[in-house]
Amino acid sequence: MSARLKKWGVHSLFLLGGLAVWQLLSLVYGPEILPGPIYTAQGGYELLQDGTLLQYIGISSYRVLTGWTLGSLVAIPVGLIIGKVGAIRAVAEPFLNFIRFIPPIAFITLFLVWFGIGETSKIALILYATFFIVVLNTLTGVLSVEEDKVRSARSMGASEWQIVLHVIIPATVPYMFTGIRLAMGTSFMAIIGAEMIASNEGVGYLIWNSRLFFRTDWIFVGLICLGLMGFLTDRGVAWIGRRLLSRYGVVTTTSLRR
């Protein structure tokens, strides 16, 4: 308990120190250029009063979570198949290593042409941002499985499907969750770019549109909201991952013993 209190005390001191430095810089440069914590809080209160802030947070969260979930659900089985089947891997791996260097924001214009200016284009962009990261991490996990484990399972009479289910997938799950968490950060970057260019709602739109009114405090509110959204989502995914990993490990061990 004392260690935990000490940890929270250190975090609180860093937070207070950061706020103090932020306020001092605001006094030096002026609130129009660098709004301080108080001025930013006032801007956030304005946006909360008219309901704009919560609405934009909800819209951006929906877009990110939908595209990220769909991308992960598609990418995990694809990564398993590519990693398990050598012929498919020989064809797909060079393509994956080529396209992963093209950032999602580069596809915004094409996705708008292909899917229109509505929600489909934004969700498709998030799906793209998620897909290749999760596929590559899943593929890496499959390739890292020790051959001795596979041979041991075969010697015990396990079929190829049982090997995938009870050997390869459990060993790959940590890589999957690493890819999923990394893809979450990329998804937020992609949706902000899309909302800035082709949207009239969302946190990205709030940040971009605030420049027209020279409301730097609203820009800081949007940035803080993005950080909190990403932080809370990452913590939630990490918590779920720990629970699933521990539970899946018990089930898998029992199944192999049988």
C-alpha positions in Angstrom: 0.0 0.0 0.0 2.8 2.4 0.8 4.5 1.7 -2.5 1.2 2.4 -4.3 0.7 5.7 -2.4 4.3 6.7 -3.2 3.7 5.9 -6.9 0.5 8.0 -6.9 2.3 10.8 -5.0 5.0 10.9 -7.6 2.4 11.0 -10.4 0.6 13.8 -8.7 3.7 15.9 -8.3 4.6 15.4 -12.0 1.0 16.4 -13.0 1.1 19.5 -10.8 4.5 20.4 -12.0 3.4 20.1 -15.6 0.4 22.2 -15.0 2.5 24.9 -13.4 5.0 25.0 -16.3 2.1 25.1 -18.7 0.5 28.0 -16.9 3.8 29.9 -16.8 4.4 29.5 -20.5 0.9 30.7 -21.1 1.6 33.9 -19.2 4.7 34.4 -21.3 3.2 33.8 -24.7 -0.3 34.9 -24.0 -3.6 32.8 -23.9 -4.3 33.5 -27.6 -1.1 31.6 -28.6 -0.8 29.1 -25.7 -3.9 28.9 -23.5 -3.2 27.9 -19.9 -5.0 25.2 -17.9 -7.6 27.6 -16.6 -8.4 29.1 -20.0 -8.5 25.6 -21.5 -10.9 24.4 -18.8 -13.1 27.3 -19.5 -13.2 26.4 -23.2 -14.0 22.8 -22.4 -16.8 23.9 -20.2 -18.3 26.0 -23.0 -18.2 22.9 -25.3 -19.7 20.8 -22.6 -22.6 23.2 -22.0 -23.8 23.1 -25.6 -23.3 19.3 -25.8 -20.8 19.6 -28.7 -17.8 18.0 -26.9 -19.6 14.9 -25.7 -21.2 14.5 -29.1 -17.9 14.7 -31.0 -16.2 12.4 -28.5 -18.9 9.8 -29.1 -18.8 10.1 -32.9 -15.0 9.7 -33.0 -15.0 6.8 -30.5 -17.7 5.0 -32.5 -15.7 5.4 -35.7 -12.4 4.2 -34.2 -13.9 1.3 -32.2 -15.9 0.1 -35.2 -13.1 0.1 -37.7 -10.6 -1.1 -35.2 -12.8 -4.1 -34.2 -13.6 -5.1 -37.7 -9.9 -4.7 -38.8 -8.8 -6.9 -35.8 -11.4 -9.6 -36.5 -10.4 -9.9 -40.1 -6.6 -9.6 -39.5 -6.2 -12.3 -36.9 -7.4 -15.2 -39.0 -5.6 -13.9 -42.0 -2.4 -13.6 -40.0 -2.8 -17.2 -38.8 -3.4 -18.5 -42.3 -0.4 -16.7 -43.7 1.8 -17.9 -40.9 0.7 -21.5 -41.1 0.6 -22.0 -44.9 4.0 -21.5 -46.4 2.8 -21.1 -50.0 0.5 -18.3 -49.0 3.2 -16.7 -46.9 5.6 -16.7 -49.8 3.2 -14.6 -51.9 1.6 -12.4 -49.2 4.6 -11.5 -47.1 6.3 -9.2 -49.7 3.0 -7.5 -50.4 2.5 -6.9 -46.7 6.0 -5.5 -46.2 5.4 -3.2 -49.1 2.0 -1.7 -48.2 2.7 -1.4 -44.5 4.9 1.6 -45.3 2.1 3.5 -46.8 0.4 5.5 -44.0 -3.4 5.4 -43.7 -3.7 9.2 -44.2 -2.3 8.8 -47.7 -5.5 6.8 -48.7 -8.0 9.4 -47.4 -8.7 10.9 -50.9 -9.0 7.5 -52.5 -11.3 6.2 -49.8 -13.5 9.3 -50.2 -13.7 8.6 -53.9 -14.4 4.8 -53.4 -16.7 4.9 -50.4 -18.1 8.4 -50.4 -17.9 11.2 -47.8 -20.1 9.3 -45.2 -19.2 7.0 -42.4 -18.1 4.1 -44.6 -15.0 5.8 -45.8 -13.8 6.7 -42.3 -14.5 3.2 -40.9 -12.7 1.7 -43.9 -9.7 3.9 -43.3 -9.6 2.7 -39.6 -9.9 -0.9 -40.8 -7.0 -0.4 -43.1 -4.9 1.2 -40.4 -5.6 -1.7 -38.1 -5.4 -4.6 -40.5 -1.8 -4.7 -41.5 -0.4 -4.0 -38.0 -2.4 -6.9 -36.5 -1.7 -9.2 -39.5 2.1 -8.7 -39.2 2.1 -9.2 -35.4 0.0 -12.3 -35.7 2.3 -13.6 -38.5 5.3 -12.9 -36.3 3.7 -14.8 -33.4 3.0 -17.9 -35.6 6.5 -17.9 -36.9 7.9 -17.7 -33.4 6.2 -20.9 -32.2 8.9 -23.4 -31.3 9.0 -26.4 -33.6 9.5 -28.7 -30.6 6.0 -27.8 -29.3 4.4 -28.7 -32.7 6.3 -32.0 -32.9 5.3 -32.9 -29.3 1.6 -32.2 -30.2 1.9 -34.4 -33.3 3.5 -37.2 -31.3 0.6 -37.1 -29.0 -1.7 -37.7 -31.9 -3.0 -34.1 -32.4 -4.4 -33.2 -35.7 -3.4 -30.0 -37.6 -6.5 -28.3 -36.4 -5.8 -29.2 -32.8 -2.2 -28.0 -33.2 -3.5 -24.6 -34.4 -6.1 -24.4 -31.7 -4.1 -25.6 -28.7 -0.5 -24.8 -29.6 -0.2 -22.0 -32.2 -3.0 -19.8 -31.1 -2.1 -19.7 -27.4 1.5 -18.9 -28.3 0.4 -16.2 -30.7 -2.2 -14.5 -28.5 0.4 -12.1 -26.8 1.5 -11.0 -30.3 -2.1 -10.5 -31.3 -2.8 -8.2 -28.4 0.4 -6.3 -29.0 -0.7 -5.7 -32.6 -4.2 -4.7 -31.4 -2.8 -2.1 -29.0 -0.4 -0.7 -31.5 -3.2 -0.5 -34.1 -5.4 1.5 -31.7 -2.8 4.3 -31.7 -2.7 4.3 -35.5 -6.5 4.2 -35.7 -6.7 7.5 -33.7 -4.2 9.1 -36.0 -6.0 8.0 -39.1 -9.5 9.2 -37.9 -8.2 12.6 -36.9 -6.8 13.1 -40.4 -10.0 12.0 -42.0 -12.2 14.2 -39.8 -10.1 17.2 -40.5 -10.4 16.7 -44.2 -13.9 15.3 -44.8 -16.2 15.6 -41.8 -18.4 18.1 -40.0 -18.4 16.1 -36.7 -15.8 14.5 -34.5 -12.8 15.6 -32.4 -10.6 16.0 -35.5 -13.3 18.3 -37.0 -13.3 20.3 -33.7 -9.5 20.7 -33.7 -9.5 21.7 -37.4 -12.5 24.0 -37.3 -11.3 25.9 -34.2 -8.7 27.6 -36.2 -11.3 29.5 -38.1 -12.3 31.2 -34.8 -8.8 31.3 -33.5 -9.9 29.4 -30.4 -6.7 27.7 -29.4 -8.3 26.7 -26.1 -10.8 24.5 -28.1 -7.8 23.0 -29.9 -6.2 22.1 -26.6 -9.5 20.7 -25.4 -9.6 18.4 -28.5 -6.0 17.3 -27.9 -6.6 16.5 -24.3 -9.8 14.5 -25.2 -7.8 12.5 -27.8 -5.2 11.7 -25.2 -7.8 10.6 -22.6 -9.7 8.6 -25.2 -6.6 6.7 -26.3 -5.4 6.2 -22.8 -8.7 4.8 -21.5 -9.1 2.6 -24.5 -5.6 1.2 -24.2 -6.1 0.5 -20.5 -9.3 -1.3 -21.3 -7.8 -3.4 -24.0 -4.8 -4.3 -21.7 -7.2 -5.3 -18.9 -9.3 -7.5 -21.2 -6.1 -9.0 -22.6 -4.7 -10.0 -19.2 -8.0 -11.6 -18.3 -8.3 -13.5 -21.5 -4.6 -14.6 -21.5 -4.9 -16.1 -18.1 -8.2 -17.8 -18.7 -7.1 -19.1 -22.2 -3.9 -20.4 -20.8 -5.8 -22.5 -18.2 -8.2 -23.9 -20.8 -5.4 -24.7 -23.2 -3.3 -26.5 -20.7 -6.3 -28.6 -19.6 -7.1 -29.5 -23.2 -3.6 -30.6 -24.0 -3.5 -32.8 -21.0 -6.6 -34.5 -22.2 
